[in-house]
Amino acid sequence: MRVRVDADLCQGHGMCAALAPEVYRVNEESGFNQMGEFEAPDDALVAVERGVAACPEQAIALLVTREAGQ
């Protein structure tokens, strides 16, 4: 699954990494999540959603992808 972190919206609260460290990382120097767009394993859906819901700036989005031919 594709996940996007908007670095322009991120304010460095770190809630994503605190609640779902298996998916999200923040820059140790700046404290901001600068992961951009990345692929997360399908079995991490609950953790991805936890990070999305915890972000007070709504800087994280789970992207919907379409299968080929749809």
N, C-alpha and C positions, 0 to 999 in steps of 0.2 A: 504494500500500500504506500502511496505517496503522501508525504507530509510536507507542509511548507511553513517555515518560520519567517515572518516578515521582520527583518532586522531594523527597519525604520520604525516599526511600531513597538518593538521590544523596549521596555524600560528597565530591564535588569532586576525584576522582582525575584526571579529564580524559582518560582513556584513549580514550573514544569519539571526542572531537574530535581527539585526536592521531593516531588510526589511520584515521579516516574524516571528515576536515574538510569534505568535500563534502556531508555529511549532518548532522553534529552541530555544535552551537555551545555554548560555555559562556559564562556571564556574566563579562565581563572584570573586574568588581569583586569578585564573590564567588567565582569559579572553579567555580561549580556549573552543571550543565546544568538549565535551567528551561524547556525547550521544551514540556513537557506532551505532549499528543497532537497529532500532525501527520501530514500526507500526504507521503510520500516518492515520488519517481518510480520507476516499475517498473524502470528500468534501473540503479537504485542498490541493488538487492537485495544484491549482494556487500558493498558498503560498509555497509549497514544491519546485516547479519549480523555483520560484523567488529566493529562497535560493540557489538552485543548480547553477543557472546562475550567482549569485552574488559572489560566492566563487572564489577569485583570485587564490587559490591553487588547485582548482578542487578536494576538499576533500569530497564533498558530492555527493552521487549518488542515483538516484531513481532506485530501483532494479525491474527487470522484473520477475514476477512470472508466472508460468504456472498453469492453472486449472488442477485438477485431471483428468486423462484420455487423456491428450493431449500430 
